């Protein structure tokens, strides 16, 4: 974080300053800001966030032991550290992020990109950060820091020398993206897709589309909206962008897109395509598996272009990326048994894309194995969407369908009903049972996809299988 005095932080957050020891209102701090005491370093600012299961105020002492010199609290904690008492710690975190980013923006050349979408946010964020980091100091979220805590924590990592801030915005419900994006008003708004992910929290896909549109309307007037021309619900946001005085750049395989891909080919060593942007067509070899990641790459190339990075430079930098993110189409195992661990998240769209990738990269003498868990947060659509994935897996001729957990049983029944019987499809109660089954079932030439929502925890099963066949 930039250097601020305790008095300045208290004023920004609307809190009451209580100093201890040699601290005064003029004492300056500039350390890391976080709600996790384990992430504190010397000079850090600890935000004591109350929670459903625990209370951050219990960890103020641990934060101080790890180097915190200031705590944002909702009530005074009897610890040897200066404190600012605020009505709402998470709200104070947001206020501080807004003020810090505004100050850096006014003083320098900071440009801000906001990214949202039902799928692909984290991968696109990482791809764009890789492009931008060669052009200047770049701050981007760690993992999927895209909620009311993670997004402001990321914003607060900017300094006076930061040139690019890439923010990822998830949607907890209507209005949440508007609140988070409104803290920093991005210069570039990237919307990837509107899908069924988290549909339960919005009441349907049309409401999800409205939530994603919030990024466009919360961005800086006169900025640029980078929109998926292949997704009708995203492309419809051109109207909102125009009303907000924003230019629009389209990406996708649609011929109307200014940044587009053609001749997409998926292979075991990555994904290839021809990229047309800025009046030239260039080859891209993305080591990340899956045709859907070409769409994410297009979004990153388009956003980088708005910021002045030529397509040729963007492509060259993307080709250095080995893995988009931990547990996202992450290759594991060995040449005999290859594991693709994609179990950090799952929605109907990402599940279908991963299954298609598995089918595309498996040779005629190799066997496809899909290890699938439940997709969460689908609400009333959950049963139907699990049915669809079960049918798709059979129609893609996935040779072994291993369904894990009671919440995914309907996927298994759909696969059996479509014709995957005689042990081609099995249902196992948990990941330990799945591991024991796969440990003896997998054989040379198998290509294995592990895919589920994060809450199911199959990413750990993927890690175990990866270690088994290393």
C-alpha positions as CSV (number, residue, x, y, z in Angstrom):
1,X,0.0,0.0,0.0
2,X,1.0,3.6,-0.4
3,X,2.3,5.4,2.7
4,X,-0.5,7.0,4.7
5,X,-0.6,8.4,8.2
6,X,-2.9,6.9,10.9
7,X,-4.9,10.1,10.8
8,X,-5.4,9.8,7.1
9,X,-6.6,6.2,7.4
10,X,-9.0,7.1,10.2
11,X,-10.4,9.9,8.1
12,X,-10.8,7.7,5.0
13,X,-12.5,4.9,6.9
14,X,-14.6,7.2,9.2
15,X,-13.1,5.5,12.3
16,X,-11.9,6.5,15.7
17,X,-8.1,6.4,16.1
18,X,-6.6,4.9,19.3
19,X,-2.8,4.9,19.3
20,X,-0.4,3.0,21.6
21,X,3.2,3.3,22.5
22,X,5.2,5.8,20.4
23,X,2.6,6.0,17.7
24,X,0.9,9.3,16.9
25,X,-1.7,10.5,14.4
26,X,1.2,11.4,12.1
27,X,2.7,7.9,12.2
28,X,3.0,6.6,8.7
29,X,2.2,3.0,7.6
30,X,2.6,1.4,4.2
31,X,2.5,-2.3,4.7
32,X,0.3,-5.1,3.4
33,X,-3.4,-4.9,4.2
34,X,-5.3,-8.2,4.8
35,X,-8.0,-10.0,6.8
36,X,-5.8,-13.0,7.4
37,X,-3.4,-12.7,10.2
38,X,-1.1,-15.3,8.6
39,X,-0.5,-13.0,5.7
40,X,0.8,-10.2,7.9
41,X,4.3,-8.9,7.4
42,X,6.3,-6.1,9.1
43,X,4.4,-2.9,8.9
44,X,1.1,-4.5,7.9
45,X,-2.5,-3.4,8.5
46,X,-4.8,-6.1,9.9
47,X,-8.6,-5.9,9.2
48,X,-10.5,-7.7,11.9
49,X,-13.4,-9.0,9.8
50,X,-16.2,-10.7,11.7
51,X,-17.3,-14.0,10.2
52,X,-20.0,-16.7,10.5
53,X,-17.6,-19.2,11.9
54,X,-14.9,-17.1,13.6
55,X,-14.2,-13.5,14.4
56,X,-11.1,-11.7,13.1
57,X,-10.8,-9.8,16.4
58,X,-9.6,-13.0,18.0
59,X,-6.6,-12.9,15.7
60,X,-5.3,-9.4,16.3
61,X,-2.6,-10.7,18.6
62,X,-1.5,-13.2,16.0
63,X,-1.4,-10.4,13.4
64,X,0.7,-8.3,15.6
65,X,3.1,-11.1,16.2
66,X,3.5,-11.4,12.4
67,X,4.3,-7.7,12.0
68,X,1.0,-5.8,12.0
69,X,1.3,-2.2,13.3
70,X,-2.3,-1.2,12.9
71,X,-5.7,-2.9,13.2
72,X,-9.0,-1.9,11.8
73,X,-11.5,-3.2,14.3
74,X,-15.2,-2.9,15.1
75,X,-14.5,-2.8,18.8
76,X,-11.4,-2.1,20.9
77,X,-9.1,-5.1,21.3
78,X,-6.8,-5.2,24.3
79,X,-3.6,-5.7,22.4
80,X,-0.4,-3.7,22.1
81,X,-1.2,-2.2,18.6
82,X,-2.8,1.0,17.4
83,X,-6.4,0.6,16.3
84,X,-9.0,2.4,14.2
85,X,-12.5,1.5,15.4
86,X,-15.0,1.5,12.6
87,X,-18.7,0.5,12.3
88,X,-18.0,-2.0,9.6
89,X,-14.6,-3.5,9.0
90,X,-15.3,-4.8,5.5
91,X,-16.8,-1.5,4.6
92,X,-13.7,0.3,5.9
93,X,-11.6,-2.0,3.8
94,X,-13.5,-0.9,0.7
95,X,-13.3,2.8,1.7
96,X,-9.5,2.5,2.1
97,X,-9.1,0.7,-1.2
98,X,-11.2,3.4,-3.0
99,X,-9.1,6.2,-1.5
100,X,-5.7,4.6,-2.2
101,X,-6.5,3.7,-5.8
102,X,-7.9,7.2,-6.4
103,X,-4.7,8.8,-5.0
104,X,-2.4,6.7,-7.1
105,X,-4.5,7.3,-10.2
106,X,-4.4,11.1,-9.8
107,X,-0.7,11.1,-9.2
108,X,0.5,8.8,-12.0
109,X,-0.3,6.7,-15.0
110,X,-2.3,3.9,-13.4
111,X,-4.7,2.2,-15.7
112,X,-7.4,-0.2,-14.4
113,X,-9.0,-3.3,-16.0
114,X,-12.0,-5.0,-14.5
115,X,-12.9,-8.5,-15.5
116,X,-16.1,-10.5,-14.9
117,X,-18.0,-13.4,-16.4
118,X,-19.6,-16.6,-15.4
119,X,-16.5,-18.5,-16.3
120,X,-12.9,-17.7,-17.2
121,X,-12.3,-14.7,-15.0
122,X,-9.2,-16.1,-13.2
123,X,-7.6,-17.5,-16.3
124,X,-8.2,-14.3,-18.2
125,X,-6.8,-12.2,-15.3
126,X,-3.7,-14.3,-15.3
127,X,-3.2,-14.1,-19.0
128,X,-3.7,-10.3,-19.1
129,X,-1.4,-9.8,-16.1
130,X,1.3,-11.8,-18.0
131,X,0.9,-9.5,-21.0
132,X,1.0,-6.3,-18.9
133,X,3.9,-7.2,-16.5
134,X,6.5,-6.7,-19.2
135,X,5.2,-3.2,-19.9
136,X,5.1,-2.0,-16.3
137,X,4.4,-2.8,-12.6
138,X,1.2,-4.8,-12.6
139,X,-1.0,-5.7,-9.7
140,X,-3.5,-8.6,-10.1
141,X,-5.4,-10.8,-7.7
142,X,-3.9,-13.8,-6.1
143,X,-6.0,-17.0,-6.9
144,X,-9.6,-15.9,-7.1
145,X,-9.6,-12.8,-4.9
146,X,-12.8,-11.4,-6.5
147,X,-15.2,-10.8,-3.6
148,X,-16.0,-8.1,-1.1
149,X,-12.7,-8.9,0.7
150,X,-10.4,-10.2,-1.9
151,X,-11.0,-7.4,-4.5
152,X,-10.2,-4.5,-2.1
153,X,-7.2,-6.4,-0.6
154,X,-5.9,-6.7,-4.2
155,X,-6.6,-3.0,-4.9
156,X,-4.6,-2.0,-1.8
157,X,-1.4,-3.6,-3.2
158,X,-1.0,-0.7,-5.6
159,X,1.9,1.7,-5.1
160,X,2.9,4.9,-6.7
161,X,4.9,3.0,-9.3
162,X,2.0,0.6,-10.3
163,X,1.1,1.1,-13.9
164,X,-1.7,-1.5,-14.3
165,X,-4.3,-2.8,-11.8
166,X,-6.2,-5.9,-13.0
167,X,-9.3,-6.6,-10.8
168,X,-11.5,-9.7,-11.0
169,X,-15.1,-9.3,-10.0
170,X,-17.3,-12.2,-8.9
171,X,-21.0,-11.7,-8.2
172,X,-22.4,-12.7,-4.9
173,X,-25.8,-11.3,-5.9
174,X,-27.4,-8.3,-7.6
175,X,-25.4,-5.1,-7.0
176,X,-22.2,-6.7,-5.8
177,X,-20.2,-6.1,-9.0
178,X,-21.4,-2.5,-9.1
179,X,-20.2,-2.0,-5.5
180,X,-16.8,-3.5,-6.1
181,X,-16.2,-2.0,-9.5
182,X,-17.5,1.3,-8.3
183,X,-14.6,1.5,-5.9
184,X,-12.1,2.0,-8.7
185,X,-14.1,2.7,-11.9
186,X,-12.1,0.6,-14.4
187,X,-10.8,2.2,-17.6
188,X,-11.4,-1.1,-19.4
189,X,-14.4,-3.4,-18.6
190,X,-14.0,-7.0,-19.8
191,X,-17.1,-9.3,-19.8
192,X,-16.4,-12.9,-20.8
193,X,-19.7,-14.7,-20.8
194,X,-23.0,-15.1,-19.1
195,X,-23.7,-18.7,-18.1
196,X,-25.5,-20.8,-15.4
197,X,-22.7,-20.4,-12.8
198,X,-24.3,-19.2,-9.5
199,X,-27.7,-19.0,-11.1
200,X,-29.3,-19.9,-7.8
201,X,-28.2,-16.5,-6.4
202,X,-29.7,-14.5,-9.1
203,X,-32.9,-16.2,-10.1
204,X,-32.0,-17.2,-13.6
205,X,-29.6,-16.4,-16.5
206,X,-31.2,-13.1,-17.5
207,X,-30.7,-11.8,-14.0
208,X,-27.1,-13.0,-14.2
209,X,-26.7,-11.0,-17.4
210,X,-28.0,-7.9,-15.6
211,X,-25.4,-8.5,-12.8
212,X,-22.5,-8.8,-15.3
213,X,-23.7,-5.6,-17.0
214,X,-23.0,-3.8,-13.7
215,X,-19.3,-3.8,-14.6
216,X,-19.9,-1.8,-17.7
217,X,-22.1,0.8,-16.0
218,X,-19.7,1.1,-13.0
219,X,-16.7,1.7,-15.2
220,X,-15.2,5.0,-16.0
221,X,-17.4,7.0,-18.5
222,X,-15.5,7.3,-21.8
223,X,-13.6,4.1,-21.2
224,X,-13.7,0.9,-23.2
225,X,-15.9,-2.2,-22.9
226,X,-14.3,-5.4,-24.2
227,X,-17.2,-7.8,-24.9
228,X,-17.6,-11.3,-26.1
229,X,-19.1,-11.1,-29.5
230,X,-19.9,-14.8,-29.5
231,X,-22.2,-14.5,-26.5
232,X,-25.5,-12.7,-27.4
233,X,-26.2,-11.7,-23.8
234,X,-22.7,-10.2,-23.4
235,X,-22.9,-8.5,-26.9
236,X,-26.2,-7.0,-25.9
237,X,-24.2,-4.9,-23.3
238,X,-23.1,-2.7,-26.2
239,X,-26.2,-0.6,-25.5
240,X,-25.2,-0.1,-21.9
241,X,-21.7,0.8,-23.0
242,X,-22.9,3.3,-25.5
243,X,-25.2,4.9,-23.0
244,X,-22.2,5.2,-20.7
245,X,-20.0,6.9,-23.4
246,X,-17.8,3.8,-23.7
247,X,-16.1,2.5,-26.9
248,X,-16.7,-1.2,-27.6
249,X,-14.1,-3.8,-28.7
250,X,-15.5,-7.3,-29.6
251,X,-13.6,-10.5,-29.2
252,X,-14.5,-14.0,-30.3
253,X,-14.8,-16.1,-33.4
254,X,-17.6,-14.0,-34.8
255,X,-16.5,-12.2,-37.9
256,X,-17.8,-8.9,-36.4
257,X,-15.2,-9.1,-33.6
258,X,-12.2,-6.8,-33.9
259,X,-10.1,-9.4,-32.1
260,X,-11.0,-12.8,-33.3
261,X,-9.7,-16.4,-33.6
262,X,-9.9,-18.9,-36.4
263,X,-8.6,-22.4,-37.2
264,X,-8.7,-23.3,-33.5
265,X,-7.0,-26.7,-32.9
266,X,-6.8,-28.5,-29.5
267,X,-3.9,-31.0,-29.0
268,X,-2.2,-32.6,-25.9
269,X,0.5,-30.0,-25.9
270,X,-1.8,-27.0,-26.0
271,X,-4.2,-25.0,-28.2
272,X,-3.4,-23.3,-31.4
273,X,-5.3,-20.6,-33.4
274,X,-4.8,-17.8,-35.8
275,X,-5.5,-14.4,-34.1
276,X,-6.6,-11.4,-36.1
277,X,-6.2,-8.1,-34.4
278,X,-5.0,-4.6,-35.4
279,X,-5.1,-5.4,-39.1
280,X,-2.8,-8.5,-38.9
281,X,-3.2,-12.2,-38.5
282,X,-0.8,-14.0,-36.3
283,X,-0.4,-17.6,-35.0
284,X,-0.9,-18.3,-31.3
285,X,0.2,-21.5,-29.5
286,X,-1.3,-21.4,-26.0
287,X,0.1,-24.1,-23.8
288,X,-3.1,-24.0,-21.7
289,X,-5.5,-26.8,-22.8
290,X,-8.9,-26.2,-24.2
291,X,-10.6,-24.2,-27.0
292,X,-12.4,-22.2,-24.4
293,X,-9.1,-20.7,-23.3
294,X,-8.6,-19.2,-26.7
295,X,-11.6,-17.1,-25.9
296,X,-9.9,-16.0,-22.6
297,X,-6.7,-15.2,-24.6
298,X,-8.7,-13.1,-27.0
299,X,-10.1,-11.1,-24.2
300,X,-6.7,-10.5,-22.7
301,X,-5.2,-9.5,-26.1
302,X,-8.1,-7.1,-26.7
303,X,-7.8,-5.5,-23.3
304,X,-4.0,-5.2,-23.7
305,X,-4.6,-3.6,-27.1
306,X,-6.8,-0.9,-25.5
307,X,-3.8,-0.2,-23.2
308,X,-1.4,0.2,-26.1
309,X,0.2,-3.3,-26.2
310,X,0.5,-4.6,-29.8
311,X,-1.1,-7.9,-30.6
312,X,2.3,-9.4,-31.6
313,X,3.8,-8.6,-28.2
314,X,0.7,-9.9,-26.4
315,X,0.8,-13.2,-28.2
316,X,4.5,-13.6,-27.6
317,X,4.0,-13.2,-23.9
318,X,1.0,-15.5,-23.8
319,X,3.0,-18.2,-25.4
320,X,5.3,-18.3,-22.3
321,X,2.4,-19.2,-20.0
322,X,2.6,-22.9,-18.9
323,X,-0.4,-23.2,-16.6
324,X,-3.2,-20.7,-16.4
325,X,-3.9,-21.3,-12.7
326,X,-3.6,-24.0,-10.1
327,X,-6.3,-26.6,-10.5
328,X,-7.5,-25.1,-13.8
329,X,-6.8,-27.5,-16.7
330,X,-3.6,-28.3,-14.9
331,X,-1.7,-31.1,-16.5
332,X,-0.3,-33.8,-14.1
333,X,0.8,-37.4,-14.2
334,X,3.1,-38.7,-16.9
335,X,3.2,-39.8,-20.5
336,X,1.5,-43.1,-19.6
337,X,-1.4,-41.7,-17.6
338,X,-2.1,-38.0,-18.1
339,X,-4.2,-36.2,-15.5
340,X,-6.0,-32.9,-16.1
341,X,-7.0,-31.4,-12.8
342,X,-9.7,-28.9,-13.5
343,X,-11.6,-29.2,-10.2
344,X,-11.3,-25.7,-8.7
345,X,-14.7,-24.7,-10.1
346,X,-17.4,-26.1,-12.3
347,X,-20.5,-24.8,-14.1
348,X,-22.4,-26.4,-16.9
349,X,-20.4,-24.4,-19.5
350,X,-17.0,-25.1,-18.0
351,X,-17.9,-28.8,-17.4
352,X,-18.9,-29.2,-21.1
353,X,-15.8,-27.3,-22.3
354,X,-13.5,-29.6,-20.2
355,X,-15.2,-32.8,-21.5
356,X,-14.9,-31.6,-25.1
357,X,-11.2,-30.9,-24.5
358,X,-10.7,-34.4,-23.0
359,X,-12.2,-35.9,-26.1
360,X,-10.2,-33.7,-28.4
361,X,-6.8,-34.5,-26.9
362,X,-7.2,-38.3,-26.6
363,X,-5.8,-40.3,-29.5
364,X,-7.5,-43.4,-31.1
365,X,-5.4,-45.8,-29.0
366,X,-6.0,-44.0,-25.8
367,X,-8.9,-44.1,-23.3
368,X,-10.9,-41.1,-22.0
369,X,-11.7,-41.2,-18.3
370,X,-13.9,-38.4,-16.7
371,X,-13.9,-38.1,-12.9
372,X,-16.9,-35.8,-12.2
373,X,-18.4,-34.3,-9.1
374,X,-21.3,-32.0,-8.5
375,X,-21.8,-28.5,-9.9
376,X,-23.0,-26.2,-7.0
377,X,-25.1,-23.1,-6.9
378,X,-27.4,-24.0,-9.8
379,X,-30.6,-23.8,-7.8
380,X,-33.7,-25.3,-9.4
381,X,-31.7,-26.0,-12.6
382,X,-29.3,-28.3,-10.8
383,X,-31.0,-31.6,-11.8
384,X,-31.5,-30.7,-15.4
385,X,-27.9,-29.4,-15.8
386,X,-26.4,-32.6,-14.3
387,X,-28.6,-34.6,-16.7
388,X,-27.1,-32.6,-19.6
389,X,-23.6,-33.3,-18.6
390,X,-24.2,-37.0,-18.1
391,X,-25.7,-37.1,-21.6
392,X,-22.8,-35.1,-23.1
393,X,-20.2,-37.3,-21.6
394,X,-21.8,-40.4,-23.2
395,X,-22.2,-38.6,-26.6
396,X,-18.6,-37.6,-26.5
397,X,-17.8,-41.3,-26.1
398,X,-16.0,-40.9,-22.8
399,X,-15.1,-44.5,-22.0
400,X,-15.1,-44.3,-18.2
401,X,-17.4,-42.0,-16.4
402,X,-16.6,-41.9,-12.6
403,X,-19.1,-39.9,-10.7
404,X,-18.2,-39.0,-7.1
405,X,-20.5,-38.0,-4.3
406,X,-24.3,-38.1,-3.7
407,X,-24.9,-34.7,-5.1
408,X,-23.8,-35.8,-8.5
409,X,-25.8,-39.1,-8.6
410,X,-28.2,-37.6,-11.2
411,X,-25.3,-37.1,-13.6
412,X,-24.5,-40.8,-13.2
413,X,-28.1,-41.9,-13.8
414,X,-28.3,-39.7,-16.9
415,X,-25.1,-41.4,-18.3
416,X,-26.5,-44.8,-17.6
417,X,-29.8,-43.9,-19.2
418,X,-28.0,-42.7,-22.3
419,X,-26.2,-46.1,-22.7
420,X,-23.1,-46.0,-20.5
421,X,-23.6,-49.3,-18.6
422,X,-21.6,-52.4,-17.9
423,X,-19.1,-50.5,-15.7
424,X,-18.6,-47.7,-18.2
425,X,-20.1,-45.5,-15.6
426,X,-19.7,-45.9,-11.9
427,X,-20.9,-44.0,-8.9
428,X,-18.8,-43.8,-5.8
429,X,-19.6,-42.2,-2.4
430,X,-16.6,-40.0,-1.9
431,X,-13.1,-39.2,-3.2
432,X,-11.4,-41.8,-1.0
433,X,-13.5,-44.5,-2.7
434,X,-12.8,-42.9,-6.0
435,X,-9.1,-42.9,-5.4
436,X,-9.1,-46.6,-4.5
437,X,-11.1,-47.4,-7.6
438,X,-9.0,-45.4,-9.9
439,X,-5.7,-46.6,-8.4
440,X,-6.4,-50.0,-9.9
441,X,-8.6,-49.0,-12.8
442,X,-6.3,-46.6,-14.6
443,X,-3.9,-48.0,-17.2
444,X,-1.3,-46.9,-19.7
445,X,-2.8,-44.7,-22.4
446,X,-5.5,-43.2,-20.1
447,X,-6.3,-39.5,-20.4
448,X,-8.1,-38.5,-17.2
449,X,-10.2,-35.3,-16.5
450,X,-11.0,-34.5,-12.8
451,X,-13.8,-31.8,-12.7
452,X,-16.1,-30.5,-10.0
453,X,-17.1,-27.4,-8.1
454,X,-14.6,-26.2,-5.5
455,X,-16.9,-27.2,-2.6
456,X,-16.7,-30.9,-3.6
457,X,-13.0,-31.0,-3.2
458,X,-12.1,-33.2,-6.1
459,X,-9.0,-31.0,-6.8
460,X,-7.4,-32.9,-3.9
461,X,-8.3,-36.2,-5.6
462,X,-6.7,-34.8,-8.8
463,X,-3.5,-34.0,-6.9
464,X,-3.4,-37.5,-5.4
465,X,-3.8,-39.1,-8.9
466,X,-1.1,-36.8,-10.2
467,X,1.3,-37.9,-7.5
468,X,0.4,-41.5,-8.1
469,X,1.4,-41.3,-11.8
470,X,4.3,-39.0,-11.5
